[in-house]
Amino acid sequence: MAQTVCILLSSEDRSRLAAVIGDRNSPQKHAQRAKIVLHSAERRSVFDVARSSGVSRPAVWRWQRRYAEKGVDGLLRDQTRKPGKPPLSAKSVAKVLALPCSEPPGNATHWTGRAVAKAAGVSLRTVQRIWGAHRLQPHRLRTFKKSNDPAFAEKVEDVVGLYMSPPCHAVVLSIDEKSQIQALDRTQPGLPLKPGKCATMTHDYKRNGTTTLFAALNVLDGTVLGRCMKRHRHQEFIKFLNAVERKVPAGKIIHVILDNYGTHKHPKVDAWLADHPRWVFHFTPTSASWLNAVENFFSAITRRRIRRGVFKSVADLEDAIKRYIADHNRNAKPFVWTKTADEIFDKLNRLNLHLLNESVH
């Protein structure tokens, strides 16, 4: 687009434009347009007008032409634009919200944004905007597991009571094993984290064996006693109990919280307990490992040390686990349980009521 308009200003228009520039209440865009026309009337080049007015050359041409066609009034009034797209009808919005709650098409397990957009005849962004406004998230899935242990209430009260009111002159330990920890070595070296780039790691790996971590979390001070063993049978479990027995001072009762794994209830384990009367086992309900405090430690060591680790051998893996436990114990903090048994039961009752209502509807 080239300059095709020669600006000829009348004294009246010049006065009006100067007044617009001088008026501090004038919109900035009006003052800028007035400057463009005044500078153009001085026979300056388009480049000079654009630079002095702080706009582009096409903008100079546009307002020169607007003045030539409509005068000063055209500079002070924006042209009307064609109306945008009409808002989505309530029927279409209801369809976008209803489709994800219905059976998905074909063999899919759930609706996707693109599938809903195609079925409703709207854009993907429209679907996303509607879902966001109504907090609908078909791509997410929350898992749950309800314990069917007939003694669920009694066991929860027992375990939670130990956490919140531990007995005097006693030690409360949360014991479990993390089995089949793999010593994985990557096929190629990864790249470290950099600004704007995440760390990299090959998706394939080499298996160099496995180990099992037996761990006992002291609820009172947060320290962890850990032992790595090749297997997780009752023989290894008894060896670990003997290691804990040697660490706990004599004269203290040892209350142990553990799950219902068969190894923990083996007849030889029962015989070991009979020979060690200061030990008391407290089993968590079936399918309620969230009550076992040591699971939090297993989660932390998996995320912070094992998952991204590179281990050339099982010995390397076990050494890394031992060093992590040592670091943890240097800064250990007591385990604090905040929910009472009654609060847990209330929440489970609300969940059961919600599931019942959903099944009815």
C-alpha positions in Angstrom: 0.0 0.0 0.0 1.5 3.3 -1.1 0.7 6.9 -0.2 -2.2 8.0 -2.4 -3.6 11.0 -0.4 -2.2 14.5 -0.2 -3.3 16.3 3.0 -4.6 19.8 2.6 -5.7 21.3 6.0 -8.1 24.2 6.4 -7.5 26.6 9.2 -10.6 25.4 10.9 -9.4 21.7 10.8 -5.9 22.7 11.9 -7.4 24.5 14.9 -9.6 21.5 15.8 -6.7 19.0 15.6 -4.4 21.3 17.6 -7.1 21.5 20.3 -7.4 17.7 20.4 -3.6 17.4 21.0 -3.6 20.2 23.6 -6.6 18.8 25.5 -5.2 16.5 28.3 -8.6 14.8 28.5 -8.5 13.7 24.9 -8.1 9.9 24.4 -4.6 9.0 23.4 -5.7 7.4 20.1 -7.4 10.7 19.1 -4.3 12.8 19.8 -2.1 10.3 17.9 -4.4 10.5 14.8 -4.4 14.3 15.0 -0.6 14.3 15.0 -0.5 12.0 12.0 -2.7 14.4 10.0 -0.9 17.6 11.1 2.6 16.1 10.3 1.3 14.9 7.0 0.1 18.4 6.1 3.7 19.6 6.5 4.7 17.5 3.5 6.8 15.2 5.5 7.6 11.7 4.3 5.5 8.8 5.6 8.5 7.4 7.4 9.1 10.7 9.3 5.4 10.9 10.2 5.3 7.3 11.4 8.5 7.8 13.5 7.4 11.1 15.1 3.9 9.7 15.8 5.0 6.4 17.1 3.0 4.3 14.7 3.6 2.1 11.6 3.5 3.3 8.0 0.3 1.5 7.2 -1.3 3.3 10.2 -0.2 6.6 8.7 -1.8 5.7 5.3 -5.0 4.5 7.0 -5.6 7.8 8.9 -4.6 10.0 6.0 -7.3 8.2 3.9 -9.8 8.4 6.8 -9.3 12.2 7.1 -9.6 12.6 3.3 -12.9 10.7 3.3 -14.6 11.9 6.5 -12.6 14.8 7.8 -11.8 15.5 11.5 -15.0 13.8 12.7 -13.8 10.6 11.0 -10.6 10.7 13.1 -12.6 11.1 16.3 -15.0 8.3 15.7 -14.2 4.6 15.3 -15.8 2.7 12.5 -18.4 0.2 13.4 -17.4 -3.4 13.0 -19.4 -6.4 11.9 -20.8 -8.3 14.9 -18.8 -11.3 16.1 -20.1 -14.8 16.5 -23.3 -15.1 18.4 -23.1 -16.7 21.8 -23.6 -20.4 22.1 -27.2 -21.4 22.8 -28.2 -22.9 26.1 -29.1 -26.1 24.3 -25.6 -26.4 22.9 -24.0 -25.8 26.2 -26.3 -28.4 27.8 -25.2 -30.9 25.2 -21.5 -30.2 25.8 -22.1 -30.9 29.5 -24.3 -33.9 29.0 -22.2 -35.9 26.5 -19.3 -36.6 28.8 -21.7 -38.1 31.4 -23.2 -40.5 28.9 -21.8 -43.6 27.2 -18.8 -42.8 25.0 -18.9 -43.6 21.3 -17.5 -46.8 19.8 -15.2 -48.8 22.0 -13.8 -45.8 24.0 -13.9 -45.8 27.8 -14.6 -42.0 28.1 -15.4 -38.9 26.1 -12.5 -36.7 24.9 -12.7 -33.0 24.2 -12.4 -33.5 20.4 -15.1 -36.2 20.4 -17.5 -33.9 22.2 -16.6 -31.0 19.9 -17.3 -33.1 16.9 -20.6 -34.5 18.2 -21.8 -31.0 19.4 -20.6 -29.2 16.3 -18.5 -26.7 18.2 -14.8 -26.1 18.5 -12.5 -27.8 20.9 -11.7 -24.6 22.7 -15.4 -24.0 23.2 -15.7 -27.4 24.8 -12.7 -26.7 27.1 -14.1 -23.4 28.1 -17.5 -24.8 29.0 -15.9 -27.7 30.9 -13.7 -25.4 32.8 -16.5 -23.1 33.8 -18.5 -26.1 35.2 -15.5 -27.9 36.6 -16.1 -31.0 34.4 -12.9 -33.1 33.9 -13.7 -36.3 31.9 -9.9 -37.0 31.5 -9.3 -37.4 35.2 -10.0 -40.6 37.2 -9.8 -41.0 41.0 -9.3 -44.5 42.4 -10.5 -45.8 45.7 -10.5 -49.0 47.7 -13.0 -49.7 50.4 -12.0 -52.1 53.1 -14.4 -55.0 53.7 -12.7 -56.0 56.9 -15.4 -57.0 59.5 -13.2 -55.6 62.3 -12.4 -52.4 60.4 -13.6 -50.0 63.1 -11.8 -51.8 65.9 -8.5 -51.9 64.0 -8.7 -48.2 63.0 -9.4 -47.2 66.5 -6.5 -49.3 67.7 -3.9 -48.0 65.2 -5.0 -44.4 65.4 -5.0 -44.5 69.1 -1.3 -45.6 69.0 -0.5 -42.7 66.7 -2.3 -40.0 68.7 -1.7 -41.3 72.3 1.3 -43.7 72.3 1.7 -45.6 75.6 4.3 -44.5 78.1 7.6 -46.3 78.4 6.9 -47.9 75.0 8.1 -47.7 71.4 5.6 -47.5 68.5 7.0 -48.8 65.2 5.4 -48.9 61.8 6.9 -51.9 59.9 6.5 -53.1 56.3 8.6 -54.2 53.4 9.0 -52.7 50.0 9.6 -55.7 47.8 11.1 -56.2 44.3 13.0 -52.8 44.1 14.7 -53.0 40.7 18.3 -51.9 40.2 17.8 -50.2 36.8 20.7 -48.9 34.7 19.9 -46.6 31.7 21.1 -47.5 28.3 22.4 -44.0 27.7 23.5 -41.1 29.9 20.8 -38.5 30.5 21.2 -34.7 30.4 20.9 -32.5 33.5 18.3 -29.9 34.1 18.8 -26.5 32.4 16.8 -23.3 32.3 14.0 -23.9 29.8 14.8 -27.6 29.5 13.9 -30.5 31.8 16.2 -33.3 32.6 16.3 -36.3 30.3 16.4 -40.0 30.8 16.1 -42.9 28.3 12.8 -44.8 28.4 14.6 -48.2 28.2 16.8 -49.7 30.8 18.8 -52.7 31.9 17.7 -54.8 34.9 20.5 -55.6 37.3 18.5 -57.5 39.9 16.2 -56.7 42.7 16.2 -56.2 46.5 13.6 -55.9 49.3 13.7 -53.1 51.8 12.5 -53.9 55.3 11.8 -50.7 57.2 10.6 -49.8 60.7 9.5 -46.2 61.3 9.7 -45.0 64.9 6.5 -42.9 65.2 7.9 -41.0 68.3 11.0 -39.5 66.6 10.6 -40.3 62.9 13.8 -42.3 62.5 13.9 -45.3 60.3 15.7 -48.6 60.7 16.1 -50.3 57.3 17.6 -53.6 56.1 17.9 -54.7 52.5 17.5 -58.5 51.8 17.2 -60.6 48.7 13.8 -62.1 49.5 10.8 -61.2 51.6 9.8 -64.5 53.3 9.1 -65.1 56.9 12.7 -66.0 57.4 13.9 -62.6 56.3 11.1 -61.0 58.3 12.2 -62.7 61.5 15.8 -61.6 60.8 14.6 -58.0 60.6 12.6 -58.4 63.8 15.8 -59.6 65.5 17.6 -56.5 64.2 15.0 -54.2 65.6 15.0 -56.1 68.9 18.7 -55.4 69.3 18.2 -51.7 68.6 15.3 -51.0 71.1 16.5 -50.5 74.7 15.6 -53.2 77.1 12.6 -52.7 79.3 10.5 -50.9 76.6 7.3 -52.4 75.2 7.4 -52.5 71.4 4.1 -51.9 69.7 4.3 -52.7 66.0 1.8 -51.5 63.3 1.9 -53.7 60.2 -0.4 -55.0 57.4 -2.0 -58.4 56.9 0.7 -59.9 54.6 0.9 -63.7 55.0 4.6 -63.4 56.1 3.6 -61.4 59.1 1.2 -64.1 60.3 3.4 -67.2 59.7 3.4 -69.8 62.4 7.1 -69.3 63.0 6.6 -65.6 63.4 3.9 -66.4 66.0 6.4 -68.6 67.7 9.0 -65.8 67.7 6.4 -63.4 69.2 5.8 -66.0 72.0 9.5 -65.9 72.8 9.5 -62.1 72.8 6.7 -61.1 75.1 7.5 -57.3 74.9 6.4 -57.3 71.3 2.8 -56.5 70.4 1.5 -56.6 66.9 -1.4 -54.3 65.7 -2.6 -55.2 62.3 -4.2 -52.6 59.9 -7.6 -53.5 58.3 -7.6 -55.3 55.0 -7.0 -53.0 52.1 -6.1 -50.1 54.4 -2.3 -49.7 53.9 -2.9 -45.9 54.2 -3.0 -46.5 58.0 0.6 -47.7 58.0 2.9 -44.7 58.6 5.9 -46.3 57.0 4.2 -46.2 53.6 4.8 -42.4 53.6 8.6 -43.1 53.9 8.4 -45.7 51.1 6.7 -43.1 48.9 9.4 -40.5 49.7 12.3 -42.8 49.0 10.8 -43.9 45.7 10.2 -40.4 44.5 13.4 -38.8 45.7 16.0 -41.6 45.3 14.9 -44.7 43.5 12.7 -43.7 40.5 15.3 -41.5 38.8 18.3 -43.4 40.1 20.8 -45.2 37.9 22.2 -48.4 39.5 24.9 -50.6 38.0 24.2 -53.4 40.4 22.1 -54.5 43.4 25.0 -53.4 45.6 24.7 -49.9 44.2 21.0 -49.8 44.8 21.3 -51.0 48.4 24.1 -48.6 49.1 21.9 -45.7 47.8 19.0 -46.8 50.0 21.3 -47.0 53.1 22.7 -43.5 52.5 19.2 -42.1 52.0 18.0 -43.6 55.3 21.1 -42.2 57.0 20.3 -38.7 55.6 16.7 -39.1 56.7 17.6 -40.0 60.2 19.9 -37.0 60.6 16.9 -34.7 60.1 14.1 -36.9 61.3 10.9 -35.5 62.7 8.2 -37.2 64.7 5.4 -38.7 62.8 2.2 -36.7 63.5 -1.2 -38.2 62.8 -4.0 -35.5 62.8 -7.3 -37.3 62.1 -9.1 -39.0 64.9 -10.9 -42.3 64.3 -14.3 -40.5 64.5 -13.3 -38.1 61.8 -12.2 -41.0 59.6 -15.5 -42.8 60.1 -17.4 -39.6 59.3 -15.5 -39.1 56.0 -16.1 -42.7 55.0 -19.8 -42.4 55.8 -20.0 -39.3 53.6 -18.2 -41.2 50.8 -20.6 -44.1 51.1 -23.6 -41.8 51.0 -22.2 -40.0 47.9 -21.6 -43.3 46.1 -25.1 -44.5 47.0 -26.6 -41.3 45.6 -24.5 -41.6 42.4 -25.6 -45.2 41.9 -29.3 -44.3 42.4 -29.1 -41.5 39.8 
